[in-house]
Amino acid sequence: MKKIFFLLMTAAFLLPGSQIMAQCSLCTKTAQQLGEGPAKGLNNGILMLAAAPLALGLFLGFRWWRSQRT
């Protein structure tokens, strides 16, 4: 059961989806005013900034999970 939960959570983080591309209301309004190309760049910038904390959280979670397993 724990293995299935871990795999599902990993897949949820790795698979692209519309909710992952969501933005705050201010960023959405700014992106709408910029146009299609810059809006994609803004979205990619937000995802790049979010990648480091998410990777750190996944790494720490994995280390904790591995230490609790033994």
PyMOL commands that set and color helices and strands:
alter all, ss='L'
color gray80, all
select helices_A, chain A and resi 2-14+25-34+36-69
alter helices_A, ss='H'
color red, helices_A
deselect
rebuild
show_as cartoon
